[in-house]
Amino acid sequence: MGSPVLVGSAGTVLRPRGGCWPLAASGTVSRVSDTSRDGERAAWVGVAAVAAGHLSVDACMGIWPVFKVLARLDLGTAGLIAAAAAIAGNGLQLLFGPLADRGLRRLLIGAGVVVAGAVCFLPLAGSPSALLALMVVAAAGSAAFHPSAAGLAGGASRERSGLAVAVFLAGGYLGFAFSQLAFAAAYRGLPAGGVALFCAAPAALGLAFLAFRRAPASGAGAGPAARTAAVAAPGAAPWGRLAVLFAIQGLASAVGTAVLFLLPELFTAAGGGQVLALGGAHCLVTLAALAALVPAGMARDRLGARPVLLVTNLASGLCLAVLATRGATQPAILLASVLGFSALNAVNNVVALAEGTRLLAHRRSSASALLMGLPWIFSAPAPALAAWLAQPGRGGSPGMALAWMGVCAPAAALAALWLRPASRAPAENAPAAIAA
């Protein structure tokens, strides 16, 4: 193999002084360029694949809030089951993330999609303990999938990591948006065993991913030297910035899960009708969040994390204030405020995950577990707390519960002030070494 040629970020060939490396022939440069384009294309195909898996997993994980209403579960019991399953499932992300970084990414992605389908058997469960067991199993599948797939998406592109993460998250939001409407229709129109057949879709998708001989490589579009630097990057991780991102994610996910959990009760109390209460509002607010993902990723790539997180969390807090003061009895204002909140709150996921996978480029799945799994453990009690605050017997209501929970939004904006701008990662600035 000949001497290496350095290719700069603009695609120019760099020659060291003194003639240590000869100038590459134009044919060699062309082959390098073609290889880079092929790698970039393969990386985005990988992002599309895990986005499809994300759609399936989050379609399964989104049905619990409407199932508790259809099955007429006690609100307090439903909140405790949701909290326990979230704590158990998200805690496992801290195990699965490092395993994905050690070479088990494809297995965890495929198996995670399959196991998440366990929630389709909820109508067959005959007791709260059986419901809890199914929810924990499904949450474990989700925990195997999320950090593994997010790590792949976060490493797909050096310069457009925010966009790649947004595409990955968009698949999940799309599945989450229609999960409750689809499940409610199936629950009402099919016997319990027929609803369980819905698990066939995630099972088929997960097995198809497992059947591939080779999983898309994280960072495929970054070039050999960048991938090597990403795996073997030395030095201490930027734990200060990661701690701030963790705090923002914990606060944002706490109030976000509380809003989603109480959506049926909010629209029932406001007289919004059965369509909105039983999945329609859930679909609309999730689509609003979906619409914000790609602009959020592009804004992060262009402006950086700090200003985006500061502005959006302040604005989401304003939306919750409108909801608490005006939306409790007016369905139109309620819908507008939850749509605005959902779109703004979704920005946190894109920006935090893209920033985290950049800061921990050599451990991207571990970064995803740290910034998505671990914050959700701390925010898992939020549905139970919101249910307790909303109990009419204690003088509460869904709107009052979210008024108290809404303090998380300005607190997240305050935390963003400590997110100091950082220089670009070495792998993003360094030229890529290509063998001539």
Residue, then its C-alpha position, 0 to 999 in steps of 0.5 A: m500500500g502506498s503513502p497516505v494522502l490527506v484530504g481536507s474538509a473541502g475535499t482538497v488534497l493536502r501535501p506536507r512540505g518537504g515532499c514526504w507524501p507525493l501528490a495523489a493522481s487524479g484517478t486516486v482522488s476520484r476513487v477516494s471521492d466515490t468511496s466517500r460518497d458510497g459510505e455516506r449513502a450507506a450511512w443514510v440507508g442505515v439511518a432510514a432502517v433504524a427510523a423504520g424500527h423506531l416507528s414500530v417500537d414507539a407505536c407499541m410503547g405509545i398505547w398505555p395512556v389510552f389502554k388505561v382508559l379503554a380497560r377502565l383501570d384505576l388512574g393511580t394504579a395505571g400511573l404506578i405501572a407506567a412509572a415502574a415499567a419506565i424505571a425498569g426499561n430505561g434502567l436497562q439502557l445503561l446496560f444495553g448502550p455499552l453492549a452496543d458500543r462493544g459490537l452487539r448493535r445489530l442483535l440489540i436493534g433486531a431483538g429490541v423491535v421484536v420484544a417491544g411487541a409484547v404490549c400487544f398482549l395487554p388485552l389478554a392480561g387478567s390482573p394488574s401484575a400481568l399488565l405490569a409484567l408485559m409492560v416491563v418486558a416491552a420496556a426492556g425491548s425498547a431499552a435494547f433498541h433505543p441506545s443501539a439505534a440512536g448510536l448508529a444514527g448519531g454517527a452517520s454524518r459528521e457535519r449533519s449529525g443533528l439532521a441524522v438524529a432528527v430523521f431517526l427520531a421522526g420515525g419514532y414520533l410517527g409511530f407514536a402519533f398513530s399508536q393510540l388511534a390504531f390500538a383503540a380501533a383494534y380494541r373496539g373492533l377485534p377480540a382480545g386475541g385479534v389485538a395481539l396479532f399486532c405484534a406480528a409487524p414489529a416481530a417481522l421487522g426485527l427478524a428482518f433486521l437480524a437477517f441482514r449479514r451486516a448492520p450499517a456501521s456507525g459513522a460510515g460517512a465519516g471516512p476511515a480516519a474519522r471512524t478510527a478517531a471516534v472509536a479510540a478517542p483518548g482523554a476525559a469526556p466532557w462531563g460538565r456539558l453532559a451533566v447539563l444536557f442530562a438535567i435538561q433532558g430529565l426536566a423536559s421528559a418529566v413534564g412531557t410524559a406528564v402531559l401525554f399521560l393526562l391527555p385523555e383526562l384533559f380533553t374529557a374535562a374540557g369537553g373536547g369529545q371522545v375522538l380527541a380524548l381517545g387518541g386523537a389529541h395524542c396523534l395531533v400533539t405527536l405529529a406537532a412534535l414530529a414536524a419540529l424535529v428536522p428544523a430542530g436538528m438543522a438549527r442545532d447544526r447551524l446555531g449550536a445547542r445552547p440558544v436553541l435549548l434556551v429559547t424553546n424551553l422558555a416558549s414551552g413553559l409559556c404554552l403550559a401557562v396558557l394551558a393551565t390558565r385558559g385551556a381547562t374549559q376551552p378545547a380549542i385553547l387546550l389543543a393549541s397549547v398542547l400542540g405548541f408545547s409538544a413541538l417545542n419540547a421535542v426539540n430537547n431530544v434532538v439537540a441533546l442527543a446530537e450534542g451528546t453523541r458528538l461529545l462522546a463520539h467513541r461511545r455514542s450508544s452509551a451517550s444515548a443511554l446517558l441522555m435518553g435512558l437515564p433521564w427517563i428513569f428520573s422522570a418515570p415517577a412523573p405520571a404517578l405524581a401527575a395522577w396524584l395531583a389530578q385526583p379530584g378527591r384531593g381537590g386536584s384536576p388535570g390542568m392543576a397537575l400540569a400547572w405544578m409540573g410546568v415549572c420543569a420547563p423554565a428550570a430546563a431553560l435555566a440549565a441551558l444557560w450553563l451549556r457553554p459553547a464548545s469547540r468542534a470535536p477533533a474528528e470533525n476538524a481533522p482531515a481524513a487520511i486516505a490510503a493512496 
